[in-house]
Amino acid sequence: MSVFSTQRLENKVVLITGASGGIGAEAAILFAKAGSNLILLARRADKLNAVAEAASAAHKAAGVQAGGKIAPIVLDVSDAKQVEGLKAKIPAELQNVDILVNNAGFVLGVDKIGDIKEDEMAAMFETNVYGLIRITQLFIKDFKARASGHVINIGSVAGREAYAGGGIYCATKAAVRSFSQSLLREVVDTPIRVTEIQPGLVETGFSVVRFHGDQSAADKVYQGLEPLVGKDVAEEIVWVAARPPHINIAELFVMPVNQASPTLVHRPGK
């Protein structure tokens, strides 16, 4: 018998942003296996639909009777008008969202302060901060009205400690941490739960985006050590969501065994 029960997730409606790859895609598959219903948001329609199909297949393979409804919706969280119109696109049977996973986010470049490009700065803040806040504001009133709900924000080790060459990304993740802490305090008199998960090095498409598609540069970030992968963080997302209703994991800080901070990394393989 497994000691990690996911029965509490059966028939729950889980909305995941940035669901077309990496952590978001892996979380979608695990929630589907647990018998949840899914609303999957991302900008890339082809990849989003592929994740929806994989989640549906995982649900069927798991043999659970609960859940299995999946709605992929193409949406850019950095676009305020798209977010404003989101509820109208959600199927009627999935309107009551139980768990919100704010996963959408990215980093661009390694420019030092003074050389940071205006468009890259704006793009990171629009998605990592404003997009997360927009989606949260869209559903938090519903959570309060129903006296239930769980907001899970994906932060970063970069929100705990800044590093050179990450001035804007670190600032956005520090903002996510502060926003999560404020929300936690605002709903302390309700059953609503608020969690921030702060991963260290995770090998997804993250570094490829940072280096503008340069795979070799991205590979060097993880060279010589075993980083986390998307499924590792997805398992933590599902675990905190499956805790009993009276338990809230406010922060979960997870890193590879050979990482102690954004810059303190031991590479035994080199």
C-alpha positions in Angstrom: 0.0 0.0 0.0 1.4 3.4 -0.9 1.9 5.9 1.9 1.3 8.8 -0.5 -2.4 8.7 -1.1 -3.9 10.9 -3.8 -7.5 10.0 -3.2 -8.2 13.6 -2.0 -7.4 14.7 -5.6 -10.2 12.7 -7.2 -12.6 14.8 -9.2 -10.8 18.0 -8.2 -10.5 20.6 -10.9 -6.9 21.6 -11.4 -5.9 24.6 -13.5 -2.2 24.6 -14.6 -0.5 27.5 -16.4 2.5 26.9 -18.6 1.2 23.4 -19.2 2.8 22.7 -22.6 6.1 21.4 -21.3 8.4 20.8 -18.4 7.0 20.9 -14.9 3.5 21.9 -16.0 3.2 19.0 -18.4 4.5 16.5 -15.9 2.1 17.9 -13.3 -0.8 17.5 -15.7 0.0 13.8 -16.2 0.3 13.1 -12.5 -2.9 14.9 -11.6 -4.6 12.9 -14.3 -3.3 9.7 -12.9 -4.7 10.8 -9.5 -8.3 11.2 -11.0 -8.4 14.9 -11.2 -10.0 17.0 -14.0 -7.7 19.5 -15.8 -7.7 22.9 -17.3 -4.4 23.3 -19.2 -3.2 26.7 -20.3 -0.2 27.6 -22.5 0.6 29.6 -25.6 1.7 26.7 -27.9 -1.4 24.9 -29.2 0.4 21.9 -30.7 2.4 21.1 -27.6 -0.6 21.9 -25.3 -2.8 19.4 -27.2 0.0 16.8 -27.0 0.1 17.2 -23.2 -3.7 16.9 -23.0 -3.5 13.6 -25.0 -0.7 12.3 -22.8 -2.7 13.2 -19.6 -5.8 11.5 -21.0 -3.8 8.4 -21.8 -2.3 8.4 -18.3 -5.7 8.7 -16.7 -7.0 5.7 -18.7 -3.9 3.7 -17.9 -4.3 4.4 -14.2 -7.7 2.8 -14.2 -9.3 5.5 -11.9 -13.0 6.1 -12.4 -12.9 9.6 -11.1 -11.9 12.7 -13.1 -10.5 12.5 -16.6 -12.1 15.7 -18.0 -9.4 17.7 -19.7 -9.7 21.2 -21.3 -6.6 22.5 -23.1 -7.0 26.3 -23.7 -4.5 28.3 -25.6 -3.8 31.4 -23.5 -0.9 33.8 -22.8 -1.0 34.8 -19.2 1.0 38.0 -20.0 -2.0 39.2 -22.0 -4.4 40.9 -19.6 -7.4 40.7 -22.1 -6.8 37.0 -22.7 -6.8 36.3 -18.9 -9.9 38.5 -18.5 -11.8 36.3 -21.0 -10.5 33.0 -19.7 -13.6 31.9 -17.7 -15.8 32.2 -20.7 -13.6 29.5 -22.4 -13.7 27.0 -19.5 -16.3 24.3 -20.0 -19.3 24.6 -17.6 -18.4 21.3 -15.7 -15.0 22.7 -14.9 -15.9 26.2 -13.8 -15.3 25.5 -10.1 -11.5 25.4 -10.0 -10.2 23.7 -6.8 -6.4 23.9 -7.3 -4.6 26.7 -9.2 -1.0 25.9 -10.2 0.8 29.1 -11.3 3.6 27.5 -13.2 4.1 29.7 -16.3 7.4 31.5 -16.2 10.8 31.8 -18.0 14.1 33.6 -18.0 15.8 35.4 -20.9 19.5 36.1 -21.1 22.4 36.5 -18.6 23.0 40.2 -19.1 24.4 42.2 -16.2 22.6 45.2 -14.9 23.2 48.1 -17.2 23.0 45.9 -20.3 19.6 44.3 -19.7 17.3 44.6 -22.8 14.1 46.5 -22.2 11.9 43.9 -24.1 13.4 41.0 -22.1 12.9 42.8 -18.8 9.2 43.5 -19.7 8.6 40.0 -21.0 9.8 38.3 -17.8 7.8 40.6 -15.5 4.6 40.3 -17.6 4.6 36.5 -17.4 6.4 35.7 -14.2 4.8 38.3 -12.0 1.8 40.1 -13.6 0.6 36.9 -15.3 0.7 35.0 -12.1 -1.1 37.8 -10.2 -3.8 38.1 -12.9 -4.6 34.4 -12.9 -4.7 34.4 -9.1 -7.0 37.4 -8.9 -9.3 35.8 -11.4 -10.0 32.8 -9.1 -9.3 33.9 -5.5 -12.7 35.5 -5.2 -14.3 32.2 -6.2 -12.2 30.4 -3.6 -13.3 32.9 -0.9 -16.9 32.6 -1.9 -16.8 28.8 -1.7 -14.5 28.8 1.3 -12.1 26.3 -0.4 -9.2 26.3 -2.8 -5.5 25.9 -3.1 -3.1 28.3 -4.8 0.3 26.7 -5.7 2.9 29.1 -7.0 6.1 27.9 -8.6 8.8 30.2 -7.4 12.6 29.5 -7.5 15.8 29.3 -5.5 16.4 32.6 -7.3 13.6 34.2 -5.3 15.5 33.3 -2.1 19.0 34.4 -3.1 20.0 36.6 -6.1 22.9 35.9 -8.4 25.0 37.9 -10.9 23.5 37.8 -14.4 20.0 37.1 -13.1 18.9 40.6 -11.9 15.5 40.6 -13.5 14.7 36.9 -13.2 15.7 36.9 -9.5 13.6 40.0 -9.0 10.5 38.4 -10.6 10.8 35.3 -8.4 11.4 37.4 -5.3 8.1 39.1 -6.2 6.4 35.7 -6.5 7.7 34.9 -3.0 6.4 38.1 -1.5 3.1 37.8 -3.3 2.6 34.3 -2.0 3.4 35.3 1.5 1.0 38.3 1.3 -1.8 36.0 0.0 -1.1 33.4 2.7 -1.6 36.1 5.4 -4.7 37.5 3.7 -6.5 34.2 3.7 -5.4 32.9 7.1 -9.0 33.2 8.4 -10.3 30.9 5.6 -9.7 27.3 4.6 -7.9 28.4 1.5 -4.3 27.1 1.2 -1.4 28.9 -0.4 1.9 27.1 -1.3 5.1 28.3 -2.9 7.4 25.6 -4.3 10.9 26.8 -4.9 13.0 24.5 -7.1 16.7 24.7 -7.7 18.3 23.5 -11.0 15.7 21.7 -13.1 16.6 20.4 -16.5 13.7 21.3 -18.8 13.6 23.7 -21.7 14.3 26.5 -19.2 17.9 27.1 -20.0 17.4 26.7 -23.7 15.0 29.6 -23.6 17.5 31.6 -21.4 20.2 31.2 -24.0 17.9 31.9 -26.9 17.9 28.4 -28.3 21.6 27.6 -27.8 21.4 24.0 -26.6 25.2 23.7 -26.0 25.1 26.7 -23.6 22.1 25.3 -21.9 23.7 21.9 -21.4 26.7 23.5 -19.6 24.3 24.7 -16.9 23.7 21.1 -15.8 27.0 19.5 -16.8 28.7 17.4 -14.2 25.8 17.0 -11.8 22.3 15.3 -11.8 19.7 18.1 -11.8 16.1 17.9 -11.0 13.8 17.1 -13.9 10.2 18.2 -14.5 8.7 15.1 -12.9 10.6 15.7 -9.6 8.9 19.0 -9.1 5.6 17.8 -10.4 5.6 15.1 -7.7 6.0 17.8 -5.1 3.1 19.8 -6.5 0.8 16.8 -6.4 2.1 15.9 -2.9 1.3 19.3 -1.4 -2.1 19.4 -3.1 -3.0 16.0 -1.7 -2.3 16.9 2.0 -5.4 16.8 4.3 -7.4 20.0 4.3 -6.1 21.2 7.6 -2.5 21.0 6.4 -0.9 23.7 4.4 2.7 23.4 3.1 3.4 27.1 2.9 6.9 26.7 1.3 8.7 23.8 -0.2 12.4 24.4 -1.1 13.7 21.5 -3.3 17.1 21.2 -5.0 19.5 18.6 -6.4 21.6 17.0 -3.7 24.7 18.8 -5.0 23.2 22.3 -5.0 23.1 24.5 -1.9 22.2 27.9 -3.4 21.9 29.5 -6.8 25.7 29.6 -7.2 27.0 27.0 -4.7 26.9 23.8 -6.8 29.2 20.8 -6.6 29.8 19.0 -9.9 31.2 15.6 -9.0 31.1 14.5 -12.6 33.6 17.1 -13.8 
